[in-house]
C-alpha cells in the first residue's frame, strides 16, 4: 500500500511539473518584463533598447508634424478601441521605441517633457504583449520552419523589419465600429510601411529593405486571452471584411491612376497616392478554412497556411512581390526552360502556393495542429 501511495504521489508531482513547464516561456519572457531586459526577442539587434511609451491623443496631435519621425523608430503600436460620440477610435496608444539613437525621436520626446506634456513610460496591456509574442512565434516557429514564405527568414533576421500594430477590442464590442477601427489601423500601418522603406532626410534610421519589411495588424479580444482564439472575431465576418477592404484599396488605386492619366511618370512619389497602390495585404485567422466561411467544416491541412493565433492582416510592399516575380522570370529565361513546363512558367506566387499545399498535406492535420499548439500557442498537452 505504501509503495502504491508513493508511486501515486510521484505521478501527481510529474504531472504538476509538466503543466508548470508550459508556462515557463511566458514567465521568463523579456517582452513581458521590459523593465528587466534591454533587448526583445522580436529584435535581433543586441544594441537595441526597447521602451514602451503611452502617448495620449492630445499629445500625439501636438507632435503631428513629426509623428512620422517618432514612429519610424518604433516597432510596435498598440491601440485600444474606445469609440465615443465624436467617433474617435482611441484616447491614446502605446508605442515601443527600439532605436534610441534616432536623434529626432529623442529630441521630440525631450521637448514634450520640457513643455510639461510628458510622454509617459508605461507598459501596455498584457493581452497585447502576448499577441505580439504569439504572432512572432508563428512567423519563426511555424512559417519559417515549414518554409511557407520566401520572405520570412529575411524579415526575422533584419532588425526593425517587422512592425506590430495591435488593436485591442472588448469581445462585446466586435461590431461595425470595431471594423472601422481595424481598417483605420490597417491604412495607417500601410502608410507607415511605405515610410520606413524610404530614406528620410534628417533621420538616423536607414530605410528597411522592401523585401524584408512587413507589418502585422492584429485584432485582439480583451476579455479572455487564456481561451486563445475562442473569443476572436468569427472567421466569416473577418473574411468578408478583408475581401471588401482589399477590393476598395485596389479600386482606390485604379481611380487614382485613371485621374492622373498621362502624368503617371511625374507622380511616382505623390503623397496623395492611395495606400493600396504601394502595399499588398493578406488575411489570416485562427479558424481559417479554404472554401468555407463558417467554423463547422472539417479542418484541412492547407488551412494551416493561413492560420494565426489572432485575426491578422499582413502588409508588404508590392514592389517586393514584383521583384520576386522578376527574379523568377529572369532565372527561368536564363535556364532556357521549356515553355510548356507548367511548374516553371507559373507565377512565383502560384508555385509557392503549390509547394505549401504539398508540404502541409504531407504532414497532415494532426501533426500540424500539434506543432501549432506547441510552438505557437505554447500549449503543453498532459497525459490523461
N, C-alpha and C positions, 0 to 999 in steps of 0.2 A: 504493500500500500504506500509506504514512504517513497519508494522508488517511483511509483506511478505519479504521486504528487510532485516529486522533483522534476520529472520529465514534463509534466503539465505546466509547471511554473516556468521552466526553461522555454517551452514553446511559446507561452504568452510573452515572455521577455523578448524573444527573437521577433515575434510579430510586431510588438510595440516599437522595437528598434528600427525595423524596416519601414514602418509608417513614418517615423520621425525623419528617416533619411530622405523621404520625398520632399520635405520642406527645407532641408539644409541649403540647397541652392538659393532659395528665396531669402533665408535668414542672413546669409553672408553676402548677398548681392551688393556691390558697391553703388549701384544706382539707387537702391532703396535707402542707402545710408550715405548720401552725398557729402555730409559733413565729416565722414570718416575716410573718404577716399578722394584723391586728386585726379583720378582717371576713371573713365567709364568703359565697360566692355563694348559699348556702342561706338567707341572711338579707338582707333589703332595708334594714335599719336601719343607717345609716352609723355610729351611735354604739355599736353592739353590739360587745362584745369577747368572742370565743369562746375558752373554755379547757376543755381536757379534764382530768378528774379520774378517778383509779381509786379506787373505793370497795370495800373488801373486804366480805365477807358479815357479818363481826363488826362492822365499822364501821357498816354500814347498819343493823344491828339496834340499835346504840347510839343511833341518831337516829330510831328508828321512829316516835316521836310527832310528829316534824317533817318526815318524809320527803316529805310532800305539799308542804310549803312549799319544800323544797330542789329537788324535781323540777319544780316549777311554772316555774322559770326555766331549765329545760334543754330543748333541742330535739332531743337525740339520746341514746339509752341503748343501749349495746352489751353484750350478754351472751354469754359463751362457755359452751356446753353442757358440763358437767363432772359427769355423774352419778356417784354413788358408792353405797356400800351403804346409806347413810342416806336416799337418794332426793333429795338436794339437787341442784338443777339448775345451780347456779353457785357458784363460790368468790369471785366478785366481779364488778364490771362497771364500764365506763367511762361517765361521764356528761359531757355538754358543756353548760356554762353559757353562755348568750348574753345574759343580762341582769344585769350586775354591780351595778346599782343596787338589786337586791332585798335590802333590809336584812336580813331574817331569814335569807336564804340565806347571806350573808356572815358574819353573826354565828354561824351554825351551823358553817360551815367553820372560823372562827377558834376556836370553842370546842373543836372536835376537835383543832386544833393545840395549844391551851393544855393540853389533857389528855394530850399526848404520844401521841395516836392520830391521826396526820396523814392527811388525805385527800390523796393524792399527785397532783401534776401529772404526768400521764403520757399519752403519745399511744397511741391504740388500734391494733389490728392494721390493716395496710394494706387487707386484704380488706374490712373493714367500711367504711372510708372510701370505697373505690372503689364499693362497692354503694350507698352513700348518694348519691354523685355521679351514678351511672348512673340511679338512680331519680328524682333531681331533674331530670336532663336529659330523661328520659322524660316527666315532668309538664310541663316547659316547652317542649321542642322537638318533642314529638310530640302529647301530649294537648291542650295549649293551642293549638298552631299549627294543628292539624286541627279544633279546636272540638269535641272529643269529649265534653267535660264542662262544664256551665254553671258549676261551682264553681271550676274550675282557676285561672282568672285571679285571682279574689278571694283564693284560698289562697296563690298565689305572690306576690301583691303585699302581703299582710298579714304584717308581722314576727311571727315566733313562731307562725304558724298551722299550719305543717307540722311534725310531730314524727316522728322516725325511731326505730324500735325494731328493732335488729338482733340476730338470734340466729345466732352462728357455730357451725357443726356440722361436725365432720370427716366427709368424704364416706363413710368406712367406718362411721359411727355413725348413718346415716339409718334408724333403726328406730323402734319404738314409743316409746322414751324421748325421742327427738328430737321426735316429735309431741306428747308430753305437755309437753315444754318449750316448744314453739311455742304450744300452747294456753294455757299459763300466761302467756306474754308477751302474747298477744292479749287475754286477760282484763285484765291489768294495764294495758295500753295503753288499753283501753276505759274503765276507771275513771279513768285519768289524763285522758282526753279530756273526761269529764264534769266533772272538777275544774277544768281550765283554761278551760272555758266558763262557769264560775260564779265570781262575785266572792267573795273570802275576806277576812274581817276581818283587818287587820294586815298584808296583803300589799301590796307596792308595785306589783305587776303587775295590771293590769286584766284582766278576763276577755276571752278571744278570742271574737269573734262566732261563733256556732254555724254560720253559713252559710259561714264561711271555714275553720274548724278541721278538720283531717284528720290522721290518724296512719297511717303505713305500717309494718307489721310485716313484716320481710324475713328470709327464711331463706337464709343464705349458706354454701355449702360452703367449707371452708378449705384444701382440698388443691391446687386448681389453678384460680385465678381467671382465668388467661390464656386458658383454653379457654372463657371466657364461661359459657354455660349447660350445657355438656356434662355436668358433674358434679352438676347440680341434681337435686332430688327428682323422680322421674318424674311426669309430669302426672296419670296415672291415680290414683296414690296420693294426690297432693296434692288433687285434686278430690274424691275420696272423703272425705278428712279434712275438707275445708271443708264439704261438704254435711252431714256428721254434726255438725260443730260448730255450724253455723248452725241446724240443727234443734233441737239441745239448748239453745241460747241462747233460741230462741223458746219452747220448751216450759217452760223455767225461768221465763220471764216470764209465760206463761199460768198456770202453777201458782201463782205469787206473787199475781196478781190474783184468782185463784179463792180463795186463802186469806184475803185481806183483805175480800172481799165488799163490803159497804156502806161500809166505811171507806176506800174508794179516794180520796175527796176529801181526807181528812186525811193521806194517805200520799204526797203528791206529792213530798216531799223526804226520803223514808225512806232512810236509809243502807243498809238491808238490801235495798233493791230490786235485783234481779239486773241485771247489766250489759246484758243483752240487751233490757231494757225501754227503754233510753235511746239505744243506738247501733245502727247498721246496718253490717254487714260485707259486703265484696265481695272476690272472689278474682281473682288474676291470675297468669299463669305464662308462662315463655319459650316453651313449646310448646303454649300453649292452643289447643284445637280444639273448636269447637262441634259437638255431635252425635257426638263421638268421645272415647274415654278412652285412646287409645294415641297414639304419636308417629309412626305409619307412614302415616296417612291424608294425603291431599294437602292442603296449606295453602290456605285460602280467605281472601279479602280481609277478611272480617268477623272472622276470628280475631285480627287485629291490634288490635281493640277491647279485647282482654283480654290482650295480650302485654306482659310487662315483662322487664327484664333478669334478675330472680330471682323465685322463688316469693314472692308478696306478698299480704298481706291488708290492704286499706284499711279504715279505720274512720271513719265520720262520725256526727254527731249525727242521730238520727231526726227531731228537730224541724226540722232544716234541710230535709230532704226534704219533710216535711209542709208547711212554709212555702212551698216552691216549688210544691207541688201546689195550695195555697190561692190563691197569686198567679195561677197559671194559670187556675184556676176563676173567679176574680174578673174577670180580663181577658176571659175567654170570655163571661161574663154581661153585662159592660158593652158588649161589641161586638155583642150580640144575634145571635150566630151561630146558624145553623140546627142543630137537634138531630141531624139526620141527617148532619151534616158529620163524617165519621169522623176526619179529621185533627185537628179542633179538639176533639172530645169525648173522644178517647182520653186516658188518664192521661199526664201530662207525661213520666214515665219511659219510657212506651212510645213517645212521639213522639221522645224523644232517641234511643232505640234505632233507630227507623226512619230518622232523619236520619243517624245514624252509619253505618248499613248503606249508605245511598245514597252518602255521602261516600267510604267505603272502597272500595266496589265500583267506583265511577267511577275511582278511582286505579289499582286493580289490584294484584295481589300483588307483582309485580316492583318497581314504584315504591315501594310501602310498605316492602318489605324494604330497598331502598336507603336510604330516609330513616331507617329504624330503625337500620340498621348505621352510617350516617354520623353522625347527630345524637344517637343514644342510646348506642350501643356504641363510638363513635369509631373505627370500622374504616375504613381507607383502602385501597380496592382498588387493586392495582398492575396496570399493563399486563403482559400475559403476553408 
